[in-house]
C-alpha cells in the first residue's frame, strides 16, 4: 500500500511539472507583451507622464515596429512634450493611419502638429476629415481634448491661412455671441471693444475661444 501511495504522488508531481518536458506555463507571446506595454503606456499618458508613456510605446515598437497603436501612442506622447520633434511625430502618426479604429485620434494629432508647423492647409484638411467622421469627437486617452479644441484649431488655421470668412464660419458654429458684418466697422466689437478691422475682431474672438477650450 505504501508503495502505491509513493507511485501516485510521483505521478501527480510529474503531471504538475508538465510531464517532464521543461515545465511551467508558456512565456507570453509577442502580442501579449505588446498589449501589456500599450496598457502601461496609455496609463502613463492619461496621467500626463508623457516621457514615461513614450518609454512603454517604444517597448511595444521594439517588439513590432509597424504596430499601429504603438505608433499612434508614440506620436501623441511626443506631441504632448516640450520641444517636440514635429517631423518624427508626423512620421509615427502617418504610419498609424492604416488602422481605421485609430484614425480619428490620428487625424486629431495630425491636425495639431501641422498647425504647430504652420502648415495650415494640411491642418485644415486633417481636422475637416476628423469632424466629418466624428462631429462630437473626444480623445479617449485625454478627454479634455475634444471637438471644441479641434474647431478652435480649425478656425485658427483658416485665420492664419488668410481665409477669414471660413474662420468666422467656424466661430459661428461654436457661438453666436459675436455677430460681425465684414463690411460694417460698427459690428467689429468684442467684449465692448471696437476693432479697426474685421480680421482683428476675429482674432480677438479666437483668443477668447482658445482660453476657453484649447487643451494642448
N, C-alpha and C positions, 0 to 999 in steps of 0.2 A: 504494500500500500504506500509506504514512504517513497519507494522508487517511482511509482506512478505520479505522485504529487510533484516530485522533483522534475520529471519529464514535462508535466503540464506547465509548471512555472517557466521552464526554459522555453517552451513553445510560445507562451504569452510574451516573454521578453523579446524573442526574435520577431514576433508579429509587430510589436510596438516600435521596433527599430527598422521597420520596412523590409523585413525578410532577409536581412543580411546584405542588402545591396547598396550600402552607403548611408541609409537612414536619414531621418529628419524630413521636414517639408521642403518643397521645391522653392528655390530662390525666386524673388519677384521678377516678372518679365519686364522688358524694357517699357512696354506700355504702362504697366503698373507703376513703375518708378517715375515715369513722366507725370502720371496723374498725381502722385504724391507731391512732386516738385511744383506742379501747377497750382495745387491747392495751397501749398505754403506760400507760393509767390503771390497769389491773389489775396491771401490773408494779410501779408505784409503790405501789399499795395493799398488795401482798404483801410489800413491803419497808418497810411501816409509814410511808411518806411520804404521809400521808393528804391533806394540803393540796395536794401535787403531783398526787395521783390525782384530786382534785376538779377541778383545772385541766383535765386531759385529758378528763374526763367532760363538763365544761362545753363544751369544744370540740366534742365529738360532739353535744351537745344544741343547740349553735348551728347545726349543720348540719341537725338534725332534732329538733325539740323534743319529739316524742312517742315517741322511740326508747326502748323499754322497758329494754334492758340498760343504756343510759346513765343512765336514771333510777335503776335499782337501784344502779349503781355510785356515783352521786352521793349517794344516800341512805345507803349504807354508809359512804362516805368522811366524810360529815358526822357520822354516828353515832360514828365512832371518834375524833373530835376533841374536845378540851376545850371546854366551854361551847357544846355543840351546840344548834342551833335545832331543838327536837323537832317543832314544828309543820311546819317545812319538810321535815324528814326524812320524817315520816309522809306528807306530800303526794307526795313523789317515789316513795316505796315503794308507795303505794296505786295510783299510775298504772302501776307496773310489774307489777301483779298479773295483767294480762291475758295476759302471756306465760307459759304453763304450764311452759316449760322453766326459768324463773327462780323459780317460785312457792315452792319450798322455802326458797331464800335470802331471799326477800322476807318470807315468814312468820316466819322466824327473826328478822330485823331488826325487824319489827313487834312481835313478842313482847318484844324487848328494849326498844324505845323506849316502848312502853306501860307496861312495868314501871317504867321510869325516870320516867315522868309520873304514877306511882301510879294508873294506870288498870288495876287488877289483873284485873278481869273480862275486859277486852279482851285483856290479855296472856295470860291462861289460854286464851282462845278461839284465839288465833293459834298458841300453842305446841302445844295439843292437835291442831289441824289438821296442823301440821308433823309431829308424832310419829306421827300416824295415817298420814300419807303416807309417812314415811321414819323408821322407828324407830331406824335407825342413822345418822342424818343427820350429815354432815360438810360444812362450808363449804369449797368447793374453793379459794377465794382466801385463806383463813385457817384452815388445817386444825386449829389448836388450838381452834377453836370447833366444837363437835360436840354430839351428843345429850346428853352428860353435862351440859354447860353449860345446855342447854335444860331438862333435867329439874330442875336446881338452881333455875333461874329459875322454872319452873312451881311447884315447892314453895314458893318464896318468895312468889309471887303468891297462892297458896292461903292461906299463913300470914297475909299482911297483909290478905287478904280475910276473915280470921277463919274460914276453912274448915280447921280444924286437922286433922281426921281425913283429909281429902284430901291435905293437905301430908304427913302421916305416911305415907300410902299410897305417895306418890311416893318418899319416902325409902326405904321397904322395897323398892321396885323397884330402887333403886340399891345398897342394902346391908342386910344383916340383922344388922349389928353391934349395932344399938340396938333392943331389943325393949321397947316400952312398953305398959302397960295404962293407958288413960286414967282408970281408977277405982282404981288402986293406986299410991300415992305411993312405995312401996318400989321400983318399977320405973323411976322417973324419974331414972335415973343415967346420966351421960355422962362418960367418962374419969375415973371414980372419984368424981365429984361428984354429990351428990343435989340435985335442983332442987325448989323448993317447988310447982311447977305442971307439969302436962302440957305446956302451951304453952311454958314456959321450957325444958324438956328438948328439945322440938322445935327451938326457936330455937338452942340450943347445937349441935345436930347440923347445922343449916343453915349455921351459921358455919364448922364444920369442912369441910363439903362445898364451900362457896364457896371456901375457901382451896385446896382440892384440885383443883377443876375450873374455876371461873369464869375465863374468858379474855377478858373485855372490861370 
